[in-house]
């Protein structure tokens, strides 16, 4: 049975990774810059949506 992946990262690391991926992709494929930027924007849009929010874990606020 194939195991599912579990990704573990905080919001800052996610944003750093997306920023880096975006820039590396544009550097490699400058002719596709608009498509790359749209794709990254769509990824961020999904990750901050209610759909993805249901999958997140949050640190408990200290009281």
ABEGO torsion letter per residue (X at the ends): XBBBBBBBBBAAAAAAAAAAAAAAAAAABAAAAAAAAAAAAAAAAAAABAAAAAABBBBBBBX
